[in-house]
Amino acid sequence: MNKPLDGRTVLVTGANGGLGEQFVRQALERGASRVYAAARTGKPWNDARIRPLTLDLTNPDDAGRAAAEAPDVDLLINNAAIAPAGDSISGPEDELRRTFETNFFGTLRVARAFTPVLAANGGGTLLNILSTAAWINVPTGYGASKAAMWSATNALRVELRAQGTQVIGLLVGMVDTPMSARWDVPKVSPADVVAQAYDAVADGSIEVLADEPTRGLKARLNTRAEELYPWLDEQLAGFVP
């Protein structure tokens, strides 16, 4: 399953900033021949190897259109997501639906649309950007949607095994991007997260734990709930009122 980036064709969702922009630029640095930079609105990139692609995850028709416009993709990076301010699991249902429509249904829709594209291009790779919020008791729609996508990523790995698709889940805590700007806590750099992700693509890994807090949390997941969740409550004291 060793799949370096030399000559590969990559599509990145949420490509206009933060992790997405790093995924675009580092793909080219590692030898990708073409990168589709997908976002709700395009922006100029000043590099002929980058092709802007309009893609709104909440539009049911956009994923199929994107797959038709990018039939040479063999590495799909599902990076786009939202984390609304004031997000709460007990908040308005329409806000929770909006979060799930982007982070779960929209992401899964793109993966499904590109499944035959990846198959036609040798199996390829599907990389889903997840979050440690999938594993912790933070009371947000974002966390619940990422938990659902973590489960779906593992299910997709089984579903796509027969066509030879490498399915990777990337889990990370706080990344220094505009999405996390409102929290004054230690953060990992987007460049470092993306470098680890592309190393995993190349070496055939199926999971990336992109920072020390994530690796520490994964090691604790077999702890008794009566111990784990009080410990998590302490870790989350600065995030949850």
C-alpha positions as CSV (number, residue, x, y, z in Angstrom):
1,M,0.0,0.0,0.0
2,N,3.0,2.3,-0.2
3,K,1.8,5.3,-2.3
4,P,4.2,8.3,-2.6
5,L,2.8,11.5,-4.1
6,D,5.1,11.5,-7.2
7,G,2.8,12.1,-10.2
8,R,-0.4,11.7,-8.2
9,T,-3.6,13.8,-8.6
10,V,-5.0,15.2,-5.4
11,L,-8.3,16.8,-4.5
12,V,-8.5,18.8,-1.3
13,T,-11.8,20.1,0.1
14,G,-11.8,23.2,2.2
15,A,-8.7,24.2,0.3
16,N,-8.7,28.0,0.7
17,G,-7.1,28.3,4.1
18,G,-5.8,26.6,7.2
19,L,-5.1,22.9,6.8
20,G,-6.6,22.9,3.3
21,E,-4.0,25.4,1.9
22,Q,-1.2,23.4,3.4
23,F,-2.5,20.2,1.9
24,V,-2.5,21.9,-1.5
25,R,1.0,23.3,-1.3
26,Q,2.7,20.3,0.3
27,A,1.1,18.0,-2.3
28,L,3.0,19.9,-5.0
29,E,6.2,20.0,-2.9
30,R,6.0,16.2,-2.6
31,G,5.6,15.7,-6.3
32,A,1.9,15.7,-7.1
33,S,1.3,16.5,-10.7
34,R,-2.1,18.2,-10.2
35,V,-4.2,19.4,-7.3
36,Y,-7.8,20.3,-7.4
37,A,-8.4,23.0,-4.8
38,A,-12.1,22.6,-3.9
39,A,-14.0,25.2,-1.9
40,R,-17.4,27.0,-1.9
41,T,-15.8,29.9,-3.7
42,G,-12.6,29.7,-5.7
43,K,-9.5,31.9,-5.3
44,P,-6.4,32.5,-7.5
45,W,-3.5,30.2,-6.9
46,N,-0.9,31.4,-9.4
47,D,0.2,27.9,-10.2
48,A,-0.9,26.0,-13.3
49,R,-0.8,22.7,-11.5
50,I,-3.6,23.9,-9.1
51,R,-7.1,23.8,-10.5
52,P,-9.8,25.6,-8.4
53,L,-13.0,23.6,-8.1
54,T,-16.3,24.9,-6.7
55,L,-17.7,22.5,-4.2
56,D,-20.3,23.1,-1.5
57,L,-20.6,20.1,0.7
58,T,-24.2,21.0,1.6
59,N,-25.3,21.0,-2.0
60,P,-26.5,17.4,-2.9
61,D,-25.5,17.9,-6.6
62,D,-22.0,19.3,-6.1
63,A,-20.2,16.1,-5.1
64,G,-21.3,14.3,-8.3
65,R,-20.4,17.2,-10.5
66,A,-17.0,17.5,-8.8
67,A,-16.3,13.8,-9.5
68,A,-17.2,14.3,-13.1
69,E,-14.9,17.3,-13.4
70,A,-12.0,15.6,-11.7
71,P,-11.9,12.1,-13.1
72,D,-8.2,11.6,-12.6
73,V,-8.1,12.0,-8.8
74,D,-6.3,9.2,-7.0
75,L,-6.0,11.0,-3.6
76,L,-9.0,12.5,-2.0
77,I,-8.6,14.7,1.1
78,N,-11.8,15.4,2.9
79,N,-10.7,18.4,5.0
80,A,-13.7,20.8,4.9
81,A,-15.7,21.2,8.1
82,I,-17.4,23.8,10.3
83,A,-17.3,24.5,14.0
84,P,-19.9,27.2,14.6
85,A,-19.5,29.7,17.5
86,G,-21.9,28.9,20.3
87,D,-22.2,25.3,19.1
88,S,-24.1,23.2,21.7
89,I,-25.5,19.7,21.6
90,S,-28.6,21.2,23.3
91,G,-28.8,24.1,20.8
92,P,-31.3,24.7,18.0
93,E,-31.9,21.6,15.9
94,D,-31.4,23.5,12.7
95,E,-27.9,24.4,13.7
96,L,-27.1,20.8,14.6
97,R,-28.4,19.7,11.3
98,R,-26.2,22.3,9.5
99,T,-23.1,21.0,11.3
100,F,-24.0,17.4,10.5
101,E,-24.8,18.3,6.9
102,T,-21.3,19.6,6.4
103,N,-19.1,17.5,8.7
104,F,-20.9,14.1,8.2
105,F,-23.3,13.9,5.3
106,G,-21.4,16.3,3.1
107,T,-18.1,14.6,3.7
108,L,-19.6,11.1,3.2
109,R,-21.3,12.3,0.1
110,V,-17.9,13.4,-1.4
111,A,-16.3,10.1,-0.4
112,R,-19.1,8.2,-2.1
113,A,-19.0,10.3,-5.3
114,F,-15.3,9.7,-5.7
115,T,-15.3,6.0,-4.8
116,P,-15.6,4.9,-8.5
117,V,-13.1,7.6,-9.5
118,L,-10.5,6.2,-7.0
119,A,-11.3,2.6,-8.2
120,A,-10.7,3.6,-11.8
121,N,-7.4,5.1,-10.9
122,G,-5.9,2.1,-9.2
123,G,-7.8,2.2,-5.9
124,G,-6.1,5.4,-4.6
125,T,-6.3,6.9,-1.2
126,L,-9.1,8.5,0.9
127,L,-8.0,10.7,3.8
128,N,-10.6,12.0,6.2
129,I,-9.6,14.8,8.6
130,L,-11.2,14.0,11.9
131,S,-10.7,15.4,15.5
132,T,-10.1,14.3,19.0
133,A,-13.6,15.8,19.6
134,A,-14.8,12.4,18.3
135,W,-13.4,10.8,21.5
136,I,-14.1,13.3,24.2
137,N,-17.2,14.4,26.1
138,V,-17.4,17.9,24.7
139,P,-21.1,18.8,24.4
140,T,-21.1,20.1,20.8
141,G,-22.6,19.2,17.5
142,Y,-19.1,19.4,16.1
143,G,-17.9,16.7,18.4
144,A,-20.9,14.5,17.6
145,S,-20.5,15.0,13.9
146,K,-16.8,14.1,14.1
147,A,-17.6,11.0,16.1
148,A,-20.0,9.9,13.4
149,M,-17.4,10.6,10.7
150,W,-14.8,8.6,12.6
151,S,-17.1,5.6,12.6
152,A,-17.9,6.2,8.9
153,T,-14.2,6.4,8.1
154,N,-13.6,3.0,9.6
155,A,-16.6,1.6,7.8
156,L,-15.4,3.0,4.5
157,R,-12.1,1.2,5.0
158,V,-13.9,-2.1,5.1
159,E,-16.3,-1.1,2.2
160,L,-13.4,0.0,-0.1
161,R,-10.9,-2.7,0.7
162,A,-11.9,-4.8,-2.3
163,Q,-11.1,-2.0,-4.7
164,G,-7.7,-1.4,-3.1
165,T,-8.4,2.0,-1.6
166,Q,-6.2,3.1,1.3
167,V,-8.5,4.8,3.8
168,I,-6.9,7.0,6.5
169,G,-8.4,8.8,9.5
170,L,-6.4,11.8,10.7
171,L,-7.1,12.7,14.3
172,V,-5.8,15.9,15.9
173,G,-6.6,18.3,18.7
174,M,-6.1,22.1,18.4
175,V,-4.5,23.2,15.1
176,D,-3.4,26.8,14.6
177,T,-6.0,27.8,12.1
178,P,-8.7,30.5,11.9
179,M,-11.2,27.9,13.1
180,S,-9.4,27.6,16.5
181,A,-8.5,31.3,16.8
182,R,-11.0,31.9,19.6
183,W,-9.2,29.5,22.0
184,D,-6.0,30.6,23.8
185,V,-4.5,27.1,24.2
186,P,-1.4,25.3,22.8
187,K,-1.8,24.4,19.2
188,V,0.0,22.3,16.6
189,S,1.0,23.9,13.3
190,P,-1.0,23.1,10.1
191,A,2.3,22.4,8.3
192,D,3.2,19.7,10.8
193,V,-0.2,18.0,10.7
194,V,-0.2,17.9,6.9
195,A,3.4,16.6,6.7
196,Q,2.3,13.7,9.0
197,A,-0.7,13.0,6.9
198,Y,1.3,12.8,3.7
199,D,3.9,10.6,5.4
200,A,0.9,8.2,6.2
201,V,-0.2,8.3,2.6
202,A,3.3,7.2,1.5
203,D,3.9,4.5,4.0
204,G,0.4,2.8,3.9
205,S,-0.8,3.8,7.4
206,I,-4.5,3.8,8.1
207,E,-4.5,6.2,11.1
208,V,-2.6,9.4,12.0
209,L,-2.5,10.7,15.6
210,A,-1.1,14.2,14.8
211,D,-0.1,15.6,18.2
212,E,0.9,14.5,21.7
213,P,-2.5,15.2,23.3
214,T,-4.2,13.0,20.7
215,R,-1.7,10.2,21.2
216,G,-2.1,10.5,25.0
217,L,-5.9,10.4,24.7
218,K,-5.8,7.3,22.4
219,A,-3.7,5.5,25.0
220,R,-6.3,6.3,27.7
221,L,-9.4,5.1,25.8
222,N,-9.4,1.7,27.4
223,T,-9.6,3.3,30.9
224,R,-12.8,2.6,32.9
225,A,-15.4,5.2,32.1
226,E,-15.6,6.2,35.8
227,E,-12.0,7.3,35.6
228,L,-11.7,8.5,32.0
229,Y,-14.6,11.0,31.9
230,P,-13.8,12.8,35.1
231,W,-10.2,13.1,33.8
232,L,-11.6,14.5,30.5
233,D,-13.8,16.9,32.5
234,E,-10.6,18.3,34.0
235,Q,-8.9,18.6,30.6
236,L,-12.0,20.4,29.1
237,A,-12.4,22.9,32.0
238,G,-11.3,25.7,29.8
239,F,-13.6,24.8,26.9
240,V,-16.9,23.9,28.6
241,P,-18.7,26.3,30.9
